[in-house]
Amino acid sequence: MSLSGDAEVQVVPATSHSGSTCNFRWRMKDIEEVDVVLNTCFSDPPDEEITTFEYFKQMCRDKVIENFVEQSNLYCVHKTGRTLNKKMK
């Protein structure tokens, strides 16, 4: 059986330091070399600077924030019996 290309598990009887019998012995193998070419082109940054919040909103959409809020409230109710929701007047 091979694991991640750099180690191999060989099932053989072996004795551990505590005297019990183990069924695994690890043996190292050479890692296969992979030829990887990176051809990534990045666009230029926008001309106008954006705020940290605007950048955050580009990366983290409203649905994600709504899910954070919902999951946080569920966790709080589970742990404390109360919700984090506060009604604004």
Protein Blocks (a to p, Z undefined) as FASTA:
>chain_A
ZZehlaccdddddddfkopacfbdcddddddddddddddddddddfbdcdfklmmmmmmc
fklmmmmmmmmmmmmmmmnopafbdcdZZ
